[in-house]
Amino acid sequence: QLACPLDLGCHSVEDVDLEDFVSRPDKISGAEIAAICQEAGMQAVRKNRYVITARDFQKGYKAHVKTNTDDFAFYK
C-alpha cells in the first residue's frame, strides 16, 4: 500500500503496476519515484477520490520525469 499525501487515507488499486514505472528506460531516482507517488495521490485528492488509479500514476510520471528528446547539432 502506498501512503496518500498528507495522510488522508487514500488507497491504491490492484491494477497499478509500479514495476512498469521503474523499469522504463528513463533513469529516475528514488526522490523522483516518491514525487511520482505523491503526485498520483494528489491527483486522486483533487478529484475527491480515495483510490489512486493507474491513470493518476501516469499523470504523476509525466509531470516529474522529463524525457530529453532534443538532439543538439553541437553534440554530434
C-alpha positions in Angstrom: 0.0 0.0 0.0 1.2 3.5 -0.8 0.7 6.3 1.6 -1.6 9.2 0.4 -0.1 12.7 0.6 -0.9 14.4 3.9 -2.0 11.0 5.3 -5.6 11.3 4.0 -6.2 7.6 3.9 -6.1 7.0 0.2 -5.5 3.5 -1.2 -4.0 2.3 -4.4 -5.8 -0.2 -6.6 -4.7 -3.6 -7.6 -4.1 -2.7 -11.3 -1.3 -0.3 -10.6 2.0 -1.8 -11.7 4.8 0.2 -10.1 7.4 -2.1 -11.7 6.3 -0.7 -15.0 7.3 2.8 -14.0 10.7 2.0 -12.5 11.6 -0.4 -15.4 11.1 2.3 -18.1 14.2 3.4 -19.9 14.3 6.8 -18.2 16.7 6.7 -15.3 14.8 8.0 -12.3 16.0 8.5 -8.7 14.3 7.4 -5.5 13.2 11.1 -5.0 11.5 11.1 -8.4 9.7 7.9 -7.6 8.5 9.5 -4.3 7.4 12.6 -6.2 5.5 10.5 -8.8 3.7 8.6 -5.9 2.9 11.9 -4.2 1.6 13.5 -7.4 -0.6 10.4 -8.1 -2.1 10.8 -4.6 -2.7 14.5 -5.2 -4.4 13.7 -8.5 -6.9 11.5 -6.6 -7.4 14.1 -3.9 -8.1 16.8 -6.5 -10.8 14.6 -8.0 -12.2 13.9 -4.5 -11.4 10.2 -4.6 -9.9 7.8 -2.0 -8.5 5.4 -4.6 -5.3 6.1 -6.6 -5.6 4.8 -10.1 -3.0 3.8 -12.7 -4.0 7.0 -14.7 -3.1 9.1 -11.6 0.4 7.4 -11.6 0.8 8.1 -15.3 0.0 11.8 -14.8 2.5 11.9 -12.0 5.1 10.3 -14.1 4.6 12.7 -16.9 4.7 15.7 -14.5 8.0 14.7 -12.9 10.0 12.7 -15.5 11.3 14.8 -18.3 12.5 12.9 -21.3 15.2 14.6 -23.3 14.3 14.1 -27.0 16.2 17.1 -28.2 19.3 16.3 -30.3 21.5 19.3 -30.5 23.8 19.6 -33.5 26.8 20.6 -31.5 26.8 17.2 -29.6 27.3 15.3 -32.9 
